């Protein structure tokens, strides 16, 4: 029979070995495939954060699985043992208690500090920061308003006459300042590949930043149950070149010009008209 000390040492060695084998796979194979990809500044930041969480999880999970496997293999009832008994109860074990408290405290504090630093470094990491963002990008921004409503999102471009469009088109390599709001119930603007997810609440101007760096399409979904057709509240957005964007926005302004007079003036929030849609 092994002493409890050698059981502990074997579990520790096997846990370290498992970590050493799995960690490079996590960093170099799983990490680059973690959501939400690398299409924007904040998406890249989120992928790094997801990888760091996995790296922290790896030794913890390795230890738990090794411990489980070891316990099943080493402490099972063997054939011929017709009088299996538990070991003596353990009351207080200073090394385990100190190790448990030290490791969990370090992990929790590290993640709290790392998470806060990442939020600031990535301009809020694609989440809404409310009307007064703490973390702002330094360069010029293109404001784009996202208006949630049952059951679609529409978009207004305040620097282009406040034109309201049904499609979200963004220029590449340009810092975007989303102003997310709603004119009826609560919604959530989730643009997966952009790494943006911000609450769309009535009466609230929720600001989120993102800088798209890859041309192409991205998915948009409402991520807050908002009524009967919530499941159909999805759309496809586009990231295009600066000149394509200039052409597109010009075309939208011409196209919507005849109905401009029916639009309320651009505002950070809108109060629904009780006699009108969504009132
Ligand atoms: Cu919705």
Boltz pocket constraint, residues with backbone or C-beta under 6 A from the ligand:
constraints:
  - pocket:
      binder: B
      contacts: [[A, 148], [A, 149], [A, 151], [A, 186], [A, 187], [A, 188], [A, 222], [A, 223], [A, 224], [A, 225], [A, 226], [A, 230], [A, 233]]
      max_distance: 6.0
